Amino acid sequence: MNKLEQQIEALLFWIGEPLKKSELAKLCDVSAEQIGEAVKNLPAHFSERGIVFIENDDEISLGASPDVFDVIEKARKEELSREIGKAGLETLAIIVHKKDGATRRQIDFVRGVNSSFILRNLLVRGLVQKFSSPAVRGYAYKPTTELLSWLGVTKIEDIEGYAEIKTEMDNFEASLEAASPEGDSTVAEASIPVETTDLK
């Protein structure tokens, strides 16, 4: 496995969601043709591992091999038996208060940490859903009907203090962007300024 193939594998693992080849080319500072060649070689590197390389049209991602489904299912059931925790509540609060849906990068930016694992947890629980959003030209996350039921409301706007908290979050995110002109989520070392007690 050469350096470019290693970079692709690391990015797919760290980001934790499908990436377009054009995005990979930009992140790795190479041409689309070079990404295409590297992608052709990657499946062979996963042939005897618990992770598989998935290619769907112009998007690629990593997934669990069908051969290890039993242990993945066991881990999933164990995870569902646990409480969501502070990280989960923070992430739900961000998603709930983003009108057009929240991207993983936006969530990471506000929380200051990688949110891939907790997003996967919330997806498995059926509390959020992933969708292709024209507004962000990519994937975003939004609340599910099950989450609204869990919160005891019929629509997002019925959550107590929704308008005020949304305004506070918008202002907070704007201040982070002002402090980080290039929008680098890795420099946003701050906590979400919303009360998550209403989401318990």
C-alpha positions as CSV (number, residue, x, y, z in Angstrom):
1,M,0.0,0.0,0.0
2,N,1.5,3.3,-1.1
3,K,1.3,6.6,0.7
4,L,-1.8,7.9,-1.3
5,E,-3.7,4.6,-0.5
6,Q,-2.8,5.0,3.1
7,Q,-4.1,8.6,3.1
8,I,-7.3,7.5,1.6
9,E,-7.8,4.7,4.1
10,A,-7.0,7.0,7.0
11,L,-9.4,9.7,5.8
12,L,-12.3,7.3,5.3
13,F,-11.7,5.9,8.8
14,W,-11.4,9.3,10.5
15,I,-14.3,11.0,8.8
16,G,-16.5,7.9,9.2
17,E,-18.8,8.6,6.2
18,P,-18.8,8.3,2.4
19,L,-16.5,10.7,0.6
20,K,-16.6,11.7,-3.1
21,K,-13.5,11.1,-5.1
22,S,-13.3,14.8,-5.8
23,E,-13.2,15.5,-2.1
24,L,-10.4,13.0,-1.6
25,A,-8.4,14.5,-4.4
26,K,-8.7,17.9,-2.8
27,L,-7.7,16.6,0.7
28,C,-4.8,14.6,-0.6
29,D,-3.7,17.3,-3.0
30,V,-3.6,15.0,-6.0
31,S,-5.6,14.7,-9.3
32,A,-8.8,12.9,-9.7
33,E,-7.0,10.4,-12.0
34,Q,-4.5,9.5,-9.2
35,I,-7.4,8.9,-6.8
36,G,-9.1,6.7,-9.3
37,E,-5.9,4.6,-9.7
38,A,-5.5,4.3,-5.9
39,V,-9.1,3.3,-5.5
40,K,-8.7,0.4,-7.9
41,N,-5.9,-1.0,-5.7
42,L,-7.6,-0.6,-2.3
43,P,-10.1,-3.6,-2.4
44,A,-7.2,-6.1,-2.5
45,H,-5.8,-4.7,0.7
46,F,-9.0,-5.5,2.6
47,S,-9.5,-9.1,1.2
48,E,-8.6,-10.8,4.5
49,R,-9.6,-8.2,7.0
50,G,-12.7,-7.4,9.0
51,I,-13.2,-4.1,7.1
52,V,-14.3,-3.9,3.5
53,F,-13.8,-1.2,0.9
54,I,-17.1,0.1,-0.6
55,E,-17.4,2.0,-3.8
56,N,-20.8,3.4,-4.9
57,D,-20.7,5.5,-8.0
58,D,-18.5,8.5,-7.2
59,E,-18.4,7.8,-3.4
60,I,-16.3,5.5,-1.4
61,S,-16.4,4.4,2.2
62,L,-15.3,1.7,4.7
63,G,-17.7,-0.9,6.2
64,A,-17.7,-4.0,8.3
65,S,-17.2,-7.3,6.5
66,P,-20.2,-9.7,6.4
67,D,-17.9,-12.3,7.9
68,V,-17.9,-10.4,11.2
69,F,-21.5,-9.5,11.3
70,D,-22.2,-11.5,14.4
71,V,-19.7,-9.6,16.6
72,I,-20.9,-6.3,15.1
73,E,-24.5,-7.2,16.0
74,K,-23.4,-8.1,19.5
75,A,-21.7,-4.7,19.9
76,R,-24.7,-2.9,18.5
77,K,-27.1,-4.5,21.0
78,E,-24.7,-3.7,23.9
79,E,-24.4,-0.1,22.7
80,L,-28.2,0.3,22.5
81,S,-28.5,-0.9,26.2
82,R,-26.4,2.1,27.3
83,E,-27.5,5.7,28.0
84,I,-26.8,8.2,25.3
85,G,-24.6,10.3,27.5
86,K,-23.4,13.9,27.4
87,A,-21.8,13.6,23.9
88,G,-25.0,12.2,22.5
89,L,-27.1,14.9,24.0
90,E,-24.8,17.6,22.7
91,T,-24.9,16.1,19.2
92,L,-28.7,15.8,19.3
93,A,-29.0,19.5,20.4
94,I,-26.9,20.6,17.5
95,I,-28.9,18.6,15.0
96,V,-32.3,19.6,16.4
97,H,-31.5,23.3,16.1
98,K,-30.0,23.2,12.6
99,K,-33.0,23.9,10.3
100,D,-31.5,22.5,7.1
101,G,-29.8,19.6,8.9
102,A,-26.4,19.4,10.4
103,T,-23.4,18.0,8.6
104,R,-20.9,15.9,10.5
105,R,-18.2,18.6,9.9
106,Q,-20.5,21.3,11.4
107,I,-21.2,19.1,14.4
108,D,-17.4,18.5,14.8
109,F,-16.8,22.2,14.4
110,V,-19.2,23.2,17.2
111,R,-18.2,20.3,19.6
112,G,-14.5,20.5,18.9
113,V,-14.1,16.8,18.6
114,N,-14.8,14.0,16.0
115,S,-18.4,13.0,16.2
116,S,-18.5,10.0,13.9
117,F,-19.0,7.4,16.6
118,I,-21.8,9.2,18.4
119,L,-23.6,9.9,15.1
120,R,-23.4,6.2,14.3
121,N,-24.8,5.5,17.7
122,L,-27.7,7.9,17.2
123,L,-28.4,6.5,13.7
124,V,-28.6,2.9,15.1
125,R,-31.0,4.1,17.8
126,G,-33.3,5.7,15.2
127,L,-33.0,9.2,16.7
128,V,-31.5,10.9,13.7
129,Q,-31.4,10.1,10.0
130,K,-28.9,10.8,7.3
131,F,-30.0,12.4,4.0
132,S,-28.5,14.1,1.0
133,S,-29.0,17.8,1.4
134,P,-28.8,20.2,-1.6
135,A,-28.3,23.0,0.9
136,V,-24.9,21.7,2.0
137,R,-24.2,19.8,-1.2
138,G,-23.6,16.6,0.7
139,Y,-24.9,14.5,3.6
140,A,-26.6,16.0,6.7
141,Y,-28.4,14.7,9.7
142,K,-31.9,15.6,10.9
143,P,-34.2,14.5,13.7
144,T,-36.5,11.5,13.2
145,T,-40.1,11.2,14.1
146,E,-39.0,8.8,16.8
147,L,-36.9,11.5,18.4
148,L,-39.8,14.0,18.4
149,S,-41.9,11.3,20.1
150,W,-39.2,10.7,22.6
151,L,-39.1,14.5,23.3
152,G,-42.9,14.6,23.6
153,V,-43.5,17.1,20.8
154,T,-45.1,17.0,17.4
155,K,-42.7,19.4,15.7
156,I,-39.3,20.7,16.4
157,E,-40.5,24.3,17.1
158,D,-42.5,23.0,20.1
159,I,-39.4,22.2,22.1
160,E,-39.3,24.6,25.0
161,G,-37.0,27.6,24.3
162,Y,-36.3,26.4,20.7
163,A,-36.2,29.9,19.1
164,E,-33.9,31.3,21.8
165,I,-31.5,28.4,21.8
166,K,-31.3,28.3,18.0
167,T,-30.4,32.0,17.9
168,E,-27.8,31.4,20.6
169,M,-26.3,28.5,18.6
170,D,-26.3,30.5,15.4
171,N,-24.4,33.3,17.2
172,F,-22.0,30.8,18.8
173,E,-21.2,29.1,15.4
174,A,-20.7,32.5,13.8
175,S,-18.2,33.4,16.5
176,L,-16.3,30.2,15.9
177,E,-16.2,30.8,12.2
178,A,-14.9,34.3,12.8
179,A,-12.2,33.0,15.0
180,S,-11.3,30.3,12.4
181,P,-11.5,32.0,8.9
182,E,-10.7,28.8,7.1
183,G,-13.4,26.8,8.9
184,D,-11.0,24.3,10.4
185,S,-13.0,22.2,12.8
186,T,-9.9,21.0,14.6
187,V,-9.4,24.5,16.1
188,A,-12.8,24.7,17.6
189,E,-12.0,23.7,21.1
190,A,-15.2,24.8,22.8
191,S,-18.4,23.3,24.2
192,I,-21.8,23.7,22.8
193,P,-23.6,26.6,24.6
194,V,-27.0,25.0,24.9
195,E,-28.8,23.3,27.7
196,T,-29.3,19.7,26.9
197,T,-31.5,18.9,29.8
198,D,-34.6,19.1,27.6
199,L,-33.3,16.3,25.5
200,K,-32.9,13.8,28.2
